[in-house]
C-alpha cells in the first residue's frame, strides 16, 4: 500500500524535513519516491529504514556526485529521491551508516553551503539595486522622451522590488549566519 | 607533498582508516575492519569515510588500486607517506598515553 503526501519545506528546513521523514518511518511509512513537494510512502515495518537528506556539491549526475553516490550504495545506502542538489538517502536502521556522532560536521557542511547560496543571492540583489540607481542617474541626464521615461520607471520599479526583497530576506540571512556560528561551536565540543 | 615530520593530529577515522589500509580494502571493507579493530566502538559513517578517503588520496597518504573489470568497487591501499604519517601519529599517541599514565595514575595513588 502506498500513500502520497504533498508538503512544503523551505530550503533551510532540511532538519525538520528529515525529522518528519524519520517520524513517518517510525509509524511504518517508508519514503520510496519524491517529486516537487510530493512524497510517496510505502507501508512497511516501523523503523525499518533511517532517512537522511544530503546536499551535494554538484548535480547528481556529475562524475563527483556519482562517485560519491556509488560509494554510498556500496555501503548499503539507497538513494530514494532527489530535488535539485538535495538527495534523499536511506539505510536499514539495524545496520545504519549514518552516524549521529558526525552530525555536527554534517550540519556545518550543509549550513556553509546554504550560507554561500544566500550570500550569492544577497550580492546579486545589491548589484541589481546599484545598477538601477546608476541607470536612473544616467537617464536623468537625457532628454525626457517617452522611452527614457519608461526606462526610468522600470529602474525605479525593479530597484524598489529588489530593496523589498532584501528587507524580507535579511532575517533569513541572519538566521543562517547564526546557525553557522552555533554549528562551529558545536564542532568544538563534539567527541 | 606533506611532510610527515610536521605535527599533524589525525582524527580517529583517519588513523583507523590508515591502519585498515595496510592491506588493500574497499570502502565497506574499511568500515568493517575499523569496527572489528575497535571492538564495535568506532562505526564510521559513509559520509565521514568518503571525506577521509578523498582527503587522503589528495595528500597521497593512500592510493586507489586499478579497478577489476567486473567490479565497481574501488580498492585502496596505504602509501609510504601514509605509513610515515601513521607512525608519527602513533608516537604522538604514545606520548599522550605516557603522560596520562604518569599524571592521572600517580594522582590516584597519592
Interface residues (C-beta under 8 A of the other chain):
Chain A: X54 X68 X70 X71 X72 X74 X75 X76 X77 X97 X98 X99 X101 X102 X105 X106
Chain B: X26 X27 X28 X31 X43 X44 X45 X46 X47 X48 X49 X50 X72 X73
